[in-house]
Amino acid sequence: MVLLRLDSLALSRSRFALSPFAQAMASMMLLCRPCVHPWLADWHGRHHTAFRARLDADPFARGLVMLVSSTKYLPDHVTLPPMGGMGTTLDSELAEVAKVPDDQVRPSMERTLAHSWEDHDLSWLTGHSWAARTAAFVREVWAEQLAADWPRQRMVLERDVTYRAGLLAAYGWPSALDQMSRRSAWVGVDAIRFSDRPGHDRVIGPDGMLFVPVVQPQGTWLCEAPDAPYALVYPARGSGTVVGADPTPGSRRAVGALARLIGAGRAAILRELERPATSSELAAQLDQSLGTIGGHLAVLREAELVVGTRVGRRVVYRRTELGDLLAEGTPSGGGRGTEPTGDHV
């Protein structure tokens, strides 16, 4: 078992962050393989063929992506903690990736190879400047295939952070970290269980930890680098709303019935509140004005279908039990996804 042991100051200084680079890695791990999650089929189908063609044209890129998608240990140069908080940019992360020297990349790739559950070799690891080549490859794939998905992905990631920040404010870190992955759990008074596999514990110092959501159905990994806080990458709630499959005929009928009952605008909000959100997040997600969203929320609150909780300067809305009952059978996009199974250390 691997535990993340937090010192007395770590909890008060831990925080959430976004990482476009981690999102790119998660997306590439999915796109290089056949689709096994039905709710991913539409998104996967849009990108898979072009991405595999890109890999087939570049032995270095193919070797890297196929290896990192089938191992329990990710190489150091693709697991650097994001240092820009919620405003981390891909450019800043790629600049840090490109700096990693070859004499650090090679041994970490060998560890990655040793922990793979498939047969690989490192014959593709030729030439030099491997980290810089990785950064250039990710930049190209991002521009050609992934960038268009990022605004909607970012919205889901921010909603996950909003949800967990609300739990943090009300109940503390153990509740905020609940169900980040199938294996993670709060242990005792000062530790987080990261993995059930054998390994050495990490001690989280006074700089605290970063918690980094990504849109993917499963898998967590730990980012670490000298003079930087550890970062735990985990699957965000609601990933299916970004890359989900089209609604089934049954769910389409249920959605239509709910819209006729309470109005299309209020029905859309009730479905979206499967995951708590602010009025601004709802407005962006549903492409409605803030005033329109506010009016619908007022009616839903009066009907006791939703409630609002203040978290700092924001009000986070969630469905009540009555709201859940009314919305039952009208999924917003399959956002519960698949239970995480593929942790990486």
Secondary structure in CASP SS format (residue, H / E / C, confidence):
PFRMAT SS
TARGET T0000
AUTHOR 0000-0000-0000
METHOD secondary structure of the structure
MODEL  1
M C 1.00
V E 1.00
L E 1.00
L E 1.00
R E 1.00
L E 1.00
D C 1.00
S C 1.00
L C 1.00
A H 1.00
L H 1.00
S H 1.00
R H 1.00
S C 1.00
R E 1.00
F E 1.00
A C 1.00
L C 1.00
S C 1.00
P H 1.00
F H 1.00
A H 1.00
Q H 1.00
A H 1.00
M H 1.00
A H 1.00
S H 1.00
M H 1.00
M H 1.00
L H 1.00
L H 1.00
C C 1.00
R C 1.00
P C 1.00
C C 1.00
V C 1.00
H C 1.00
P H 1.00
W H 1.00
L H 1.00
A H 1.00
D H 1.00
W H 1.00
H H 1.00
G H 1.00
R H 1.00
H H 1.00
H H 1.00
T H 1.00
A H 1.00
F H 1.00
R H 1.00
A H 1.00
R H 1.00
L H 1.00
D H 1.00
A C 1.00
D C 1.00
P H 1.00
F H 1.00
A H 1.00
R H 1.00
G H 1.00
L H 1.00
V H 1.00
M H 1.00
L H 1.00
V H 1.00
S C 1.00
S C 1.00
T E 1.00
K C 1.00
Y C 1.00
L C 1.00
P C 1.00
D H 1.00
H H 1.00
V H 1.00
T C 1.00
L C 1.00
P C 1.00
P C 1.00
M C 1.00
G C 1.00
G H 1.00
M H 1.00
G H 1.00
T C 1.00
T C 1.00
L H 1.00
D H 1.00
S H 1.00
E H 1.00
L H 1.00
A H 1.00
E H 1.00
V H 1.00
A H 1.00
K C 1.00
V C 1.00
P C 1.00
D H 1.00
D H 1.00
Q H 1.00
V H 1.00
R H 1.00
P H 1.00
S H 1.00
M H 1.00
E H 1.00
R H 1.00
T H 1.00
L H 1.00
A H 1.00
H C 1.00
S E 1.00
W C 1.00
E C 1.00
D C 1.00
H C 1.00
D C 1.00
L C 1.00
S C 1.00
W C 1.00
L C 1.00
T C 1.00
G C 1.00
H C 1.00
S C 1.00
W H 1.00
A H 1.00
A H 1.00
R H 1.00
T H 1.00
A H 1.00
A H 1.00
F H 1.00
V H 1.00
R H 1.00
E H 1.00
V H 1.00
W H 1.00
A H 1.00
E H 1.00
Q H 1.00
L H 1.00
A H 1.00
A H 1.00
D H 1.00
W H 1.00
P H 1.00
R H 1.00
Q H 1.00
R H 1.00
M H 1.00
V H 1.00
L H 1.00
E H 1.00
R H 1.00
D H 1.00
V H 1.00
T H 1.00
Y H 1.00
R H 1.00
A H 1.00
G H 1.00
L H 1.00
L H 1.00
A H 1.00
A H 1.00
Y H 1.00
G C 1.00
W H 1.00
P H 1.00
S H 1.00
A H 1.00
L C 1.00
D C 1.00
Q C 1.00
M C 1.00
S C 1.00
R C 1.00
R C 1.00
S C 1.00
A E 1.00
W E 1.00
V E 1.00
G C 1.00
V C 1.00
D C 1.00
A E 1.00
I E 1.00
R E 1.00
F E 1.00
S E 1.00
D C 1.00
R C 1.00
P C 1.00
G C 1.00
H C 1.00
D C 1.00
R E 1.00
V E 1.00
I E 1.00
G C 1.00
P C 1.00
D C 1.00
G C 1.00
M C 1.00
L E 1.00
F E 1.00
V E 1.00
P E 1.00
V E 1.00
V C 1.00
Q C 1.00
P C 1.00
Q C 1.00
G C 1.00
T C 1.00
W E 1.00
L E 1.00
C E 1.00
E C 1.00
A C 1.00
P C 1.00
D C 1.00
A C 1.00
P C 1.00
Y C 1.00
A E 1.00
L E 1.00
V E 1.00
Y E 1.00
P E 1.00
A C 1.00
R C 1.00
G C 1.00
S C 1.00
G H 1.00
T H 1.00
V H 1.00
V H 1.00
G C 1.00
A C 1.00
D C 1.00
P C 1.00
T C 1.00
P H 1.00
G H 1.00
S H 1.00
R H 1.00
R H 1.00
A H 1.00
V H 1.00
G H 1.00
A H 1.00
L H 1.00
A H 1.00
R H 1.00
L H 1.00
I H 1.00
G C 1.00
A H 1.00
G H 1.00
R H 1.00
A H 1.00
A H 1.00
I H 1.00
L H 1.00
R H 1.00
E H 1.00
L C 1.00
E C 1.00
R C 1.00
P C 1.00
A E 1.00
T E 1.00
S H 1.00
S H 1.00
E H 1.00
L H 1.00
A H 1.00
A H 1.00
Q H 1.00
L H 1.00
D C 1.00
Q C 1.00
S C 1.00
L H 1.00
G H 1.00
T H 1.00
I H 1.00
G H 1.00
G H 1.00
H H 1.00
L H 1.00
A H 1.00
V H 1.00
L H 1.00
R H 1.00
E H 1.00
A C 1.00
E C 1.00
L C 1.00
V E 1.00
V E 1.00
G E 1.00
T E 1.00
R E 1.00
V E 1.00
G C 1.00
R C 1.00
R E 1.00
V E 1.00
V E 1.00
Y E 1.00
R E 1.00
R E 1.00
T C 1.00
E H 1.00
L H 1.00
G H 1.00
D H 1.00
L H 1.00
L H 1.00
A H 1.00
E C 1.00
G C 1.00
T C 1.00
P C 1.00
S C 1.00
G C 1.00
G C 1.00
G C 1.00
R C 1.00
G C 1.00
T C 1.00
E C 1.00
P C 1.00
T C 1.00
G C 1.00
D C 1.00
H C 1.00
V C 1.00
END
